[in-house]
Structures are given as C-alpha cells and as structure tokens.
Amino acid sequence: MVSRSDLEGRVAGALREAVRGAYGIELDGIRVERPNEAAHGDFATNVALANARVFKCNPREVAQNIVASLEAPFIESAEVAGPGFINFRLSSGVLEDELEVLLAAGEGYGRRETSGDPVLLEYVSVNPTGPMTVAHGRHAAYGDSLARIMGAGGRRVSREYYFNDGGNQIRLLGESVAARYAELFDREWPVSDPEALYRGEYVREIAEDLKDRDGDRYLNGLPKDALPEIMAFATSWCMDDIRQTLARARVRFDNYFNEKSLYESGTIEEVIKELEESGYVYESEGALWLASS
C-alpha cells in the first residue's frame, strides 16, 4: 500500500539520490511536506535552505542543481520557488495507482499497525442526572472521532465513560424523583431544598416507571430508608437513557466506570491514607488539601 507517508518517503529518496548525484553528499532526514496552497504542488521541500551550510552555495542555485539531477518517473514536475524551495507535482499514473490501492483496501486504507503505549481517552462523561443535551452530543462526536483517528494511526486507544454517580447531585436526583413519585399518589415527600430539585419532564417519566415497577411500596416506610433505592433506580434509568442515545449516535465505549464503586470499594479512603502517611496532604479550614506545591 502506498500511503501519504510512503509517497513522501519516495520523494525524499529521489531527492537524496539527486543530492548525491549533483554534489556527492549523503543527506539524512530530508524533510518533505504538503504545501499550504494546492497551487504549489503535491509536495515541497526546503532541503537546499535547511542544508545551506553543508552545500556552501546559494540555496536557490543548489535547488536548481538538485532539480536538474532529479530522476524520478513518478514526479511529473519539480520547480524551484522563492529563495530555494522545491515544489513537486506527482504524475497522474502514481495517483491512479494510489486510487486503485485505496479502493482495494476499503476502510483499511491508510491504517497503521497498532503499537506504542496505550492511551486512555475519556469523553462525554455526562452526570447520570438526566438526558444528554446538544452540547453533550458535540463532545461525543469530538471524542469518538478523535478515538477513531488515533486508532487508525496505530495508537492503542481505550475509550472510557466516567459515570459520576456519587455525591450530592445523585441525592438531589433521588429526591426529585421521590417528590414526583409521591405526587402520583397524591402524597408529599420531604425534601431538603425544594428549589434545588431537577424539574425536567424526564423526572416524571422516571417516577412513573418506578410506580409501574413497585407501586406505592416506598410510601409505606420511612423516606430515609426508601431514598437510597429510589436514587439507585433513577441513576440506572438515566444511565440506560444515556447509553441508548450514544448507541443511536454510533458512539461506543470500551468501559463505563462508575464513581460510586470507588466509595464502595474503599479505594478513596486507601488513597487518602497513603497520601497522609506520605505527607502530601494537610488540613486547613476544616478540609483536607492536597499539597501540590
């Protein structure tokens, strides 16, 4: 397969031979790149300028001598520009050959063999407190595209979604659903801050699904005992909704990591203890701080 990097390599090789023929000099690391403007050709090089001390001649004159010594059938033309740049145009034949390779390779065209250190790419990671928004969708498209590009470039990419299912926002979601759930039975649910509750229509949908599954079971005991179960149901409902939205957008993840698991496993306490023992944290204003400087 002739990829863009292979074509660059072929041009660089032809330049190396031309320099050897014109000046008897062996050059390594000849830089060939795509010009900023299509009018300047398919590839360009600054070899004459970059190696002016080696050639000990006027760079434009060097470039002209290199072009005169160039023997490469796949290069249709080579022109000197400015103080010593060389612009190349490839022959139609090599481009037609490349097109045939592209069609034969299909989706595998241009892909590199996987190598190097693994890369963990986290994106979207919407809090499971409601449906995704348009902004979240933009992040999903960007992150998924970046993962695909890196994967095609040979990087070992692992895609992770971090579900922030621990903390105060999950308690608020649980109370919001519980309040709507109680309303379905003409009852009231005690909440810590009515103004802070989530008010989207989806909250009522969650409450209705909870009623369909469990009836009025959560109204027959203490709210503090029922709230954790309602929180778990609401969080799971939102997670499923987010996963379904991502699936429709063809955005996939290798791993869905739940923040709550860090609390349940005791990992956070273990890390804090290790930091304390190592002297990397300190207490101030009633809180524990990381000594980062």
C-alpha positions in Angstrom: 0.0 0.0 0.0 1.3 3.5 -0.9 0.2 5.8 1.8 0.9 9.5 2.1 3.9 8.8 4.2 5.2 6.3 1.6 4.8 8.9 -1.1 6.7 11.4 1.0 9.4 8.8 1.5 9.7 8.1 -2.2 10.1 11.9 -2.9 12.6 12.1 -0.1 14.5 9.1 -1.5 14.6 10.7 -5.0 15.9 13.9 -3.5 18.6 12.0 -1.7 19.8 10.5 -4.9 19.7 13.8 -6.7 21.8 15.5 -4.0 24.3 12.6 -4.2 24.4 12.9 -8.0 24.8 16.7 -8.0 27.1 17.2 -5.0 28.4 13.8 -3.9 26.9 14.4 -0.5 24.8 11.9 1.6 22.0 13.7 3.4 19.7 12.1 6.1 16.5 13.5 7.4 15.3 15.2 4.2 12.0 16.9 5.0 9.2 16.6 2.5 5.8 18.0 3.3 2.5 19.1 1.8 2.5 22.8 0.8 -0.1 25.1 2.4 -1.5 26.0 -1.0 -2.5 23.4 -3.6 -1.2 25.7 -6.4 2.3 25.0 -5.1 2.0 21.3 -6.0 1.6 18.0 -4.2 4.8 18.1 -2.1 7.5 20.6 -1.2 11.0 20.6 0.4 13.3 23.1 1.9 16.4 20.8 1.6 18.5 23.5 -0.1 17.7 26.1 2.6 18.0 23.7 5.6 21.4 22.5 4.5 22.9 25.8 3.2 26.0 25.3 5.5 26.6 21.8 4.0 26.3 22.9 0.4 28.1 26.3 1.0 26.3 27.7 -2.0 23.4 30.0 -2.7 20.3 27.9 -1.8 18.4 28.8 -4.9 21.3 27.7 -7.1 21.5 24.4 -5.0 17.8 23.8 -5.5 18.2 24.3 -9.3 21.0 21.8 -9.4 19.0 19.3 -7.4 16.1 19.6 -9.8 18.4 19.2 -12.8 19.8 16.0 -11.2 16.4 14.6 -10.3 15.5 11.3 -11.9 12.1 10.0 -10.7 9.4 8.9 -13.2 6.6 9.2 -10.6 7.4 13.0 -10.3 5.8 14.9 -13.2 7.5 18.2 -12.5 9.8 19.9 -10.0 10.1 23.7 -9.8 12.3 26.0 -7.7 10.4 28.7 -5.8 11.4 31.6 -3.7 14.9 31.6 -2.1 15.3 27.8 -2.6 12.2 25.8 -2.1 11.4 23.0 -4.5 7.7 22.1 -5.3 6.8 18.8 -6.8 3.8 17.5 -8.8 3.2 13.8 -8.9 2.4 12.0 -12.2 -1.1 11.1 -12.9 0.0 7.4 -13.1 1.1 7.3 -9.5 -2.1 8.9 -8.3 -4.2 6.4 -10.4 -2.2 3.6 -8.8 -2.9 5.0 -5.4 -6.6 5.3 -6.1 -6.7 1.6 -7.0 -4.9 0.7 -3.8 -7.4 2.9 -1.9 -10.4 1.2 -3.5 -8.9 -2.3 -2.8 -8.1 -1.5 0.8 -11.5 0.0 1.6 -11.8 1.0 5.2 -8.4 -0.3 6.0 -6.7 2.2 3.7 -4.0 4.3 5.5 -4.3 2.4 8.8 -1.1 1.7 10.7 -0.2 -1.3 12.7 -1.1 -0.9 16.4 1.9 -0.1 18.5 3.2 2.1 21.4 1.9 2.8 24.8 -1.9 2.6 25.5 -3.9 5.8 25.7 -7.0 6.2 27.9 -9.4 8.6 26.3 -12.3 9.8 28.5 -15.1 11.8 26.9 -18.8 12.8 27.3 -19.0 11.5 30.9 -22.4 13.2 31.5 -23.6 13.1 35.1 -26.4 10.5 35.2 -29.0 13.0 36.4 -30.9 13.5 33.1 -30.8 13.0 29.3 -27.9 14.2 27.2 -28.0 17.7 25.7 -26.8 19.0 22.3 -23.6 20.2 24.0 -23.0 16.6 25.3 -23.6 15.3 21.8 -20.9 17.7 20.4 -18.5 16.3 23.0 -19.4 12.7 22.0 -18.8 13.4 18.3 -15.5 15.0 19.0 -14.3 12.3 21.4 -15.4 9.4 19.2 -13.8 11.0 16.1 -10.5 11.5 18.0 -10.6 7.9 19.2 -11.1 6.6 15.6 -8.4 8.8 14.2 -5.9 7.8 16.9 -6.8 4.1 16.4 -6.3 4.4 12.7 -3.0 6.0 13.4 -1.8 2.9 15.3 -2.4 4.0 18.9 -3.8 1.6 21.5 -6.9 3.6 22.5 -9.3 2.6 25.3 -12.5 4.7 25.4 -13.9 5.3 28.8 -17.1 6.9 30.1 -16.9 8.1 33.7 -20.3 8.0 35.4 -20.3 10.5 38.2 -22.9 8.5 40.2 -21.8 9.6 43.6 -22.3 12.8 45.5 -24.9 15.4 46.2 -26.3 15.6 42.6 -27.4 12.0 42.9 -29.2 12.7 46.2 -31.0 15.6 44.5 -32.0 13.4 41.6 -33.4 10.8 44.1 -35.3 13.5 46.0 -36.6 15.0 42.7 -38.0 11.6 41.5 -39.3 10.8 45.0 -41.2 14.0 45.1 -42.8 13.3 41.7 -43.4 9.7 42.7 -45.3 10.8 45.8 -47.4 13.2 43.7 -48.6 10.3 41.6 -50.3 9.0 44.7 -51.5 12.5 45.9 -48.9 12.4 48.6 -45.9 14.6 49.6 -42.3 13.7 50.0 -40.0 15.6 52.4 -37.1 17.2 50.5 -34.0 19.2 51.8 -34.3 22.0 49.3 -37.4 22.3 47.0 -35.7 25.0 44.9 -32.8 22.7 44.1 -34.8 19.8 42.6 -34.5 18.7 39.0 -37.6 19.8 37.1 -37.3 18.3 33.7 -40.2 16.2 32.3 -37.9 13.2 32.4 -38.2 13.3 36.2 -41.9 12.4 35.9 -41.1 9.7 33.4 -38.7 8.1 35.9 -41.3 8.4 38.7 -44.0 6.8 36.5 -41.7 3.9 35.7 -40.8 3.5 39.4 -44.6 3.4 40.2 -45.2 0.8 37.4 -42.5 -1.4 38.8 -43.0 -1.1 42.6 -46.4 0.5 43.2 -46.6 2.6 46.4 -44.1 0.5 48.3 -41.8 3.4 49.0 -44.6 5.4 50.7 -45.2 2.8 53.3 -42.0 3.3 55.3 -39.5 6.0 56.3 -38.4 8.3 53.5 -34.7 8.0 54.6 -34.9 4.2 54.2 -36.6 4.4 50.8 -34.5 7.2 49.3 -31.4 5.1 48.5 -33.4 2.6 46.4 -35.1 5.5 44.6 -31.7 7.0 43.9 -30.4 3.8 42.5 -33.4 3.3 40.3 -33.2 6.9 39.0 -29.5 6.7 38.3 -29.8 3.4 36.5 -32.7 4.9 34.4 -30.6 7.9 33.4 -27.5 5.7 32.6 -29.6 3.5 30.3 -31.1 6.5 28.6 -27.6 8.0 28.0 -26.3 4.6 26.7 -29.2 4.4 24.3 -28.6 7.9 23.0 -24.9 7.2 22.4 -25.7 4.0 20.6 -28.1 5.9 18.2 -25.2 8.3 17.5 -22.8 5.3 16.9 -20.6 6.4 19.8 -19.1 3.5 21.7 -17.0 3.0 24.8 -14.8 0.1 25.9 -15.5 0.8 29.6 -18.2 2.5 31.7 -16.7 3.4 35.0 -18.9 4.2 38.0 -17.6 6.7 40.5 -19.7 5.1 43.2 -17.6 2.0 43.0 -14.6 4.0 44.4 -16.6 4.7 47.5 -18.0 1.2 47.9 -14.6 -0.5 47.4 -12.8 1.8 50.0 -10.3 2.9 47.4 -10.7 6.6 48.2 -10.0 6.0 51.9 -7.0 3.9 51.0 -5.5 6.6 48.7 -6.2 9.4 51.3 -4.5 7.3 54.0 -1.5 6.7 51.7 -1.2 10.5 50.9 -1.4 11.4 54.6 1.3 8.9 55.5 3.5 10.3 52.7 2.9 13.9 53.8 1.2 15.0 50.7 -2.0 16.4 52.3 -2.7 18.8 55.1 -5.8 20.1 57.0 -7.0 23.6 56.7 -10.3 25.4 57.3 -12.0 22.1 58.2 -11.0 20.3 54.9 -8.2 18.1 53.7 -6.0 19.7 51.0 -3.5 18.2 48.5 -0.1 19.7 48.9 0.6 20.3 45.2 3.4 22.9 45.7 
